[in-house]
Amino acid sequence: MRYSILFKNCTLFSAFLIAVFSLLSFRTREKTLVVSKDGKGDFTTVQQAIDAVENNSYLRTKIIIKAGIYKEKIVIPESKGPLFLEGENSEKTIITYDDFASKKNADGKEIGTTGSSTLFIYSNDFSAKNISFENSSGKVGQAVAVLTSGDRIAFENCRFLGNQDTLYLKGVQDLQDKTKPSRNYFKNCYVEGTTDYIFGAGTAVFENCIIYSKETASYVTAASTPQENEFGFAFINSKIIGNAKEHSVYLGRPWRPFAKTVYIDCELNSTIKSEGWHNWSKPDAEKTTFYAESYSKGPGANVMQRVSWSHQLTQQERKKYTTDNILKGKDNWNVKKSLK
């Protein structure tokens, strides 16, 4: 009996050691690269580091970006495995470029809104922390800072800087297959802009974020949510503020007829128009969009004056608007784990 207990204890201890060594092995196999402008890292540009990442790998690569201004136009192809970009500080680690939609390419053709982006994220399982992403072209029309079309994308303590069309959650915008997921999570982030500065077909949760409408701003969002998707953009416990004129900014307008945008427990300042939402001169879109709020507060939360075709969520309806429920998908994506 004594030997049986001893054997059992040894077996349990062995299993414990195997689990610990497996975890340590995983951590040591997780590759880390360093980008530093002063040449003291592995690379001097972010794109060089991304290009060095093994294609189609299941192991995550962490790219540490030292403080500095990196003027680069960066592309992360679909073939890249899990990537985690971490800056030293979002105000000191800045990735910037100055393309814009009407800029001409080598063939004399406009590069377009999509082509204007500073950062293109086509891969899945991308995350970033403590970085500013900027389009510095100024007030020249559409000029994207970040474009995402991959799935399971997460940002924490990041800033998205620009004017019109700052953050393009493209998703399946140009794809025939509208069922491909493109889920995005923003935690403690800052997004600024003027017109339609958060837009696209992707699903996104903005949690504890600051959404800042700059002077001359008009529309915060322009969702193009596919009809097949239950969720579009959701802002949770965020501040919708800015220095635009009072009552000059709409919460959203529909780029496509089934646009979905919801604000939960958000603070809205006086820049927000009392009617809240605009139909983009598409009366039929009033029947197909889903624009809603729940417990908005602040001078811009004029619930009784909202357009008749918007919604105030019931207690039962708002239960489904949690970060986990919106983003979990069929694979039960754990967004918190993506940022560790």
C-alpha positions as CSV (number, residue, x, y, z in Angstrom):
1,M,0.0,0.0,0.0
2,R,2.8,2.3,0.9
3,Y,4.7,1.6,-2.3
4,S,1.4,2.2,-4.2
5,I,1.0,5.7,-2.7
6,L,4.7,6.5,-3.3
7,F,4.4,5.4,-6.9
8,K,1.2,7.5,-7.3
9,N,3.0,10.6,-5.8
10,C,6.0,10.1,-8.1
11,T,3.7,9.8,-11.1
12,L,2.0,13.1,-10.2
13,F,5.3,14.8,-9.6
14,S,6.6,13.6,-12.9
15,A,3.5,14.9,-14.7
16,F,4.0,18.2,-13.0
17,L,7.7,18.4,-14.1
18,I,6.7,17.6,-17.7
19,A,4.1,20.3,-17.7
20,V,6.6,22.9,-16.3
21,F,9.4,21.9,-18.8
22,S,6.9,22.0,-21.6
23,L,5.9,25.5,-20.7
24,L,9.5,26.6,-20.3
25,S,10.3,25.0,-23.6
26,F,7.5,26.9,-25.3
27,R,8.7,30.2,-23.8
28,T,12.3,29.6,-24.9
29,R,11.2,28.7,-28.4
30,E,9.2,31.9,-28.7
31,K,11.6,34.0,-30.8
32,T,12.4,37.6,-29.8
33,L,13.8,40.2,-32.2
34,V,14.8,43.8,-31.4
35,V,14.5,46.8,-33.7
36,S,16.5,49.9,-32.8
37,K,17.4,52.9,-35.0
38,D,20.8,53.2,-33.4
39,G,21.9,49.9,-34.7
40,K,22.1,48.2,-31.2
41,G,19.3,45.8,-32.0
42,D,18.9,43.0,-34.6
43,F,17.4,45.4,-37.2
44,T,17.2,49.1,-37.8
45,T,13.7,49.0,-39.4
46,V,10.5,47.3,-38.4
47,Q,9.9,45.9,-41.9
48,Q,13.3,44.2,-41.8
49,A,12.3,42.4,-38.6
50,I,9.0,41.3,-40.1
51,D,10.6,40.0,-43.2
52,A,12.9,37.9,-41.1
53,V,10.0,36.1,-39.3
54,E,9.5,32.6,-40.5
55,N,6.5,32.1,-42.7
56,N,3.7,29.8,-41.7
57,S,5.1,29.2,-38.2
58,Y,2.9,28.3,-35.3
59,L,5.3,29.9,-32.8
60,R,4.9,33.6,-31.9
61,T,7.6,36.0,-32.7
62,K,8.0,39.0,-30.4
63,I,9.4,42.2,-32.0
64,I,10.6,44.7,-29.5
65,I,10.7,48.2,-31.0
66,K,13.0,50.7,-29.2
67,A,11.9,54.3,-28.9
68,G,12.2,56.4,-32.1
69,I,10.3,57.6,-35.1
70,Y,10.2,54.9,-37.8
71,K,9.2,56.4,-41.1
72,E,8.1,53.2,-42.9
73,K,5.3,51.8,-44.9
74,I,4.9,48.4,-43.4
75,V,3.3,45.2,-44.8
76,I,2.6,42.1,-42.8
77,P,1.7,39.4,-45.3
78,E,-0.8,36.6,-44.7
79,S,2.1,34.1,-44.6
80,K,3.5,35.4,-41.3
81,G,2.8,33.5,-38.2
82,P,1.7,35.0,-34.8
83,L,3.4,38.4,-34.3
84,F,3.6,40.6,-31.2
85,L,5.0,44.1,-31.7
86,E,5.9,45.9,-28.4
87,G,7.2,49.5,-28.2
88,E,8.8,51.2,-25.3
89,N,6.2,53.8,-25.0
90,S,3.3,54.8,-27.3
91,E,4.4,58.5,-27.3
92,K,8.0,57.7,-28.0
93,T,7.7,54.6,-30.4
94,I,6.1,55.9,-33.5
95,I,5.6,54.3,-36.9
96,T,4.6,56.9,-39.5
97,Y,4.2,57.5,-43.2
98,D,2.6,60.2,-45.3
99,D,0.7,58.5,-48.2
100,F,-2.8,59.6,-49.1
101,A,-5.5,58.3,-51.5
102,S,-5.1,60.9,-54.3
103,K,-1.3,60.5,-54.4
104,K,-0.1,59.2,-57.8
105,N,1.9,56.0,-58.1
106,A,4.7,55.4,-60.7
107,D,2.1,54.8,-63.4
108,G,0.4,58.1,-62.7
109,K,-2.7,56.4,-61.1
110,E,-4.0,57.3,-57.6
111,I,-3.0,54.9,-54.9
112,G,-6.5,55.0,-53.4
113,T,-7.7,54.8,-49.8
114,T,-6.4,51.2,-49.3
115,G,-3.0,52.0,-50.8
116,S,-2.6,55.0,-48.5
117,S,-2.1,53.0,-45.3
118,T,1.0,53.2,-43.2
119,L,0.6,49.7,-41.8
120,F,-1.1,46.8,-43.6
121,I,-2.0,43.8,-41.4
122,Y,-3.0,40.9,-43.6
123,S,-1.9,38.1,-41.2
124,N,-3.8,36.5,-38.4
125,D,-2.9,36.5,-34.7
126,F,-1.2,39.9,-34.7
127,S,-0.9,42.0,-31.5
128,A,0.7,45.3,-30.6
129,K,1.4,47.2,-27.5
130,N,2.8,50.7,-26.6
131,I,3.1,52.0,-30.2
132,S,1.8,55.0,-32.2
133,F,0.7,54.3,-35.7
134,E,0.4,57.5,-37.8
135,N,-0.5,58.8,-41.2
136,S,1.2,62.2,-41.2
137,S,0.0,63.5,-44.6
138,G,-2.4,66.0,-43.0
139,K,-5.8,67.2,-44.3
140,V,-5.5,65.8,-47.8
141,G,-8.6,63.5,-47.9
142,Q,-8.5,59.8,-47.2
143,A,-5.2,58.8,-45.5
144,V,-5.1,55.5,-43.5
145,A,-2.8,54.9,-40.6
146,V,-3.6,51.2,-40.0
147,L,-5.5,48.7,-42.2
148,T,-6.5,45.3,-40.9
149,S,-7.9,42.3,-42.9
150,G,-6.6,39.4,-40.8
151,D,-8.3,37.8,-37.9
152,R,-7.6,37.8,-34.1
153,I,-5.9,41.2,-34.0
154,A,-5.3,43.0,-30.7
155,F,-3.9,46.3,-29.6
156,E,-3.2,47.7,-26.2
157,N,-2.0,51.2,-25.2
158,C,-1.6,52.1,-28.8
159,R,-2.4,55.4,-30.6
160,F,-3.8,55.7,-34.1
161,L,-3.1,59.2,-35.5
162,G,-4.5,60.8,-38.6
163,N,-7.4,62.7,-40.0
164,Q,-9.9,61.2,-42.6
165,D,-10.1,57.4,-42.6
166,T,-7.5,56.9,-39.8
167,L,-8.3,53.3,-38.9
168,Y,-9.5,50.9,-41.7
169,L,-10.9,47.7,-40.3
170,K,-11.2,46.4,-43.8
171,G,-12.0,42.7,-43.2
172,V,-13.9,41.2,-46.1
173,Q,-14.7,44.5,-47.7
174,D,-13.5,43.4,-51.1
175,L,-14.0,39.6,-50.8
176,Q,-16.9,37.6,-52.2
177,D,-16.8,35.3,-49.2
178,K,-18.3,37.5,-46.5
179,T,-18.1,34.7,-43.8
180,K,-14.3,35.1,-43.2
181,P,-13.9,36.5,-39.7
182,S,-11.9,39.6,-39.1
183,R,-12.0,40.3,-35.4
184,N,-10.2,43.3,-33.8
185,Y,-9.7,44.3,-30.2
186,F,-8.5,47.7,-28.8
187,K,-7.8,48.1,-25.1
188,N,-6.8,51.4,-23.6
189,C,-6.2,52.9,-27.0
190,Y,-6.5,56.4,-28.5
191,V,-8.0,56.9,-32.0
192,E,-8.2,60.4,-33.6
193,G,-9.5,61.7,-36.8
194,T,-12.0,63.9,-38.7
195,T,-14.3,62.0,-41.1
196,D,-15.2,58.3,-41.0
197,Y,-12.0,57.8,-39.0
198,I,-13.0,54.3,-37.9
199,F,-14.5,52.4,-40.8
200,G,-14.8,49.1,-42.6
201,A,-16.3,45.6,-42.6
202,G,-14.4,44.1,-39.7
203,T,-15.8,43.3,-36.2
204,A,-14.1,45.4,-33.5
205,V,-14.4,46.1,-29.8
206,F,-13.0,49.3,-28.4
207,E,-12.7,48.9,-24.6
208,N,-11.7,51.8,-22.3
209,C,-10.5,53.8,-25.3
210,I,-10.4,57.5,-26.1
211,I,-12.0,58.3,-29.4
212,Y,-11.1,61.9,-30.3
213,S,-12.8,64.0,-33.0
214,K,-10.4,66.6,-34.2
215,E,-11.3,70.1,-35.4
216,T,-13.6,70.0,-38.5
217,A,-14.7,66.4,-37.6
218,S,-18.0,65.2,-38.9
219,Y,-18.5,61.4,-38.5
220,V,-16.8,59.0,-36.1
221,T,-17.6,55.7,-37.8
222,A,-18.6,54.4,-41.2
223,A,-19.2,50.7,-40.8
224,S,-19.7,48.4,-43.7
225,T,-20.7,45.3,-41.7
226,P,-21.6,42.3,-43.9
227,Q,-25.3,41.3,-43.5
228,E,-24.0,37.9,-42.3
229,N,-22.3,39.4,-39.2
230,E,-24.1,39.8,-35.9
231,F,-21.6,42.4,-34.7
232,G,-19.8,45.4,-36.3
233,F,-18.2,48.0,-34.1
234,A,-18.7,48.1,-30.3
235,F,-17.4,50.8,-28.0
236,I,-17.5,49.8,-24.4
237,N,-16.8,52.1,-21.5
238,S,-15.0,54.5,-23.7
239,K,-14.8,58.3,-24.1
240,I,-16.0,59.9,-27.3
241,I,-14.5,63.4,-27.0
242,G,-12.6,65.9,-29.0
243,N,-12.1,69.6,-29.9
244,A,-14.5,69.7,-32.9
245,K,-17.3,72.3,-32.7
246,E,-20.2,71.6,-30.4
247,H,-23.0,69.4,-32.0
248,S,-21.0,68.9,-35.2
249,V,-20.1,65.2,-35.1
250,Y,-22.3,62.1,-35.8
251,L,-21.6,58.8,-34.0
252,G,-21.8,57.0,-37.3
253,R,-23.1,56.7,-40.9
254,P,-23.5,53.5,-43.0
255,W,-20.9,52.9,-45.7
256,R,-22.9,49.8,-46.5
257,P,-26.6,49.2,-45.7
258,F,-26.2,46.6,-42.9
259,A,-23.8,48.8,-40.8
260,K,-23.8,47.9,-37.1
261,T,-22.3,50.2,-34.4
262,V,-23.1,50.2,-30.7
263,Y,-21.9,52.3,-27.8
264,I,-22.1,50.8,-24.3
265,D,-21.6,52.8,-21.1
266,C,-19.7,55.5,-23.1
267,E,-19.1,59.2,-22.2
268,L,-20.1,61.5,-25.1
269,N,-19.0,65.1,-25.0
270,S,-20.7,68.1,-26.5
271,T,-19.2,67.5,-30.0
272,I,-21.8,64.8,-30.7
273,K,-24.9,65.9,-32.5
274,S,-28.2,65.4,-30.7
275,E,-29.6,63.2,-33.5
276,G,-26.6,60.9,-33.1
277,W,-26.7,59.1,-36.5
278,H,-26.8,60.0,-40.2
279,N,-28.2,57.8,-43.0
280,W,-25.6,59.0,-45.6
281,S,-28.5,60.1,-47.8
282,K,-29.7,56.5,-48.0
283,P,-33.2,56.3,-46.6
284,D,-33.4,52.6,-47.2
285,A,-30.4,52.1,-44.9
286,E,-32.6,53.3,-42.0
287,K,-34.4,49.9,-42.2
288,T,-31.2,47.7,-42.4
289,T,-28.6,49.3,-40.1
290,F,-28.3,48.6,-36.4
291,Y,-27.2,51.7,-34.5
292,A,-27.6,51.6,-30.8
293,E,-26.6,52.9,-27.4
294,S,-26.9,51.8,-23.8
295,Y,-26.4,54.1,-20.8
296,S,-24.6,56.9,-22.7
297,K,-23.6,59.8,-20.5
298,G,-22.3,63.3,-20.8
299,P,-23.5,66.4,-22.8
300,G,-23.6,64.4,-26.0
301,A,-26.0,61.7,-24.7
302,N,-29.3,63.3,-25.8
303,V,-31.2,60.0,-25.9
304,M,-34.6,61.6,-26.4
305,Q,-33.4,63.5,-29.5
306,R,-31.8,60.6,-31.3
307,V,-33.1,59.6,-34.8
308,S,-36.1,57.4,-34.6
309,W,-34.4,54.5,-36.4
310,S,-31.7,54.1,-33.9
311,H,-32.0,52.0,-30.7
312,Q,-31.6,52.1,-27.0
313,L,-30.7,48.6,-25.9
314,T,-32.9,46.8,-23.5
315,Q,-31.3,45.0,-20.5
316,Q,-31.8,41.7,-22.3
317,E,-30.2,43.0,-25.5
318,R,-27.1,44.5,-23.9
319,K,-26.2,41.2,-22.3
320,K,-24.7,40.0,-25.5
321,Y,-22.5,43.0,-25.9
322,T,-19.5,41.8,-23.9
323,T,-16.0,41.7,-25.3
324,D,-15.8,37.9,-25.0
325,N,-19.2,37.3,-26.6
326,I,-18.6,39.7,-29.5
327,L,-15.1,38.3,-30.3
328,K,-15.0,34.7,-29.3
329,G,-16.1,33.3,-32.6
330,K,-16.2,29.6,-33.4
331,D,-12.6,29.1,-32.2
332,N,-13.3,30.8,-28.7
333,W,-10.6,33.4,-29.2
334,N,-9.1,34.5,-25.9
335,V,-8.3,38.2,-26.5
336,K,-6.6,38.7,-23.1
337,K,-4.1,35.9,-23.9
338,S,-3.2,37.6,-27.2
339,L,-1.8,40.6,-25.3
340,K,0.4,38.7,-22.8
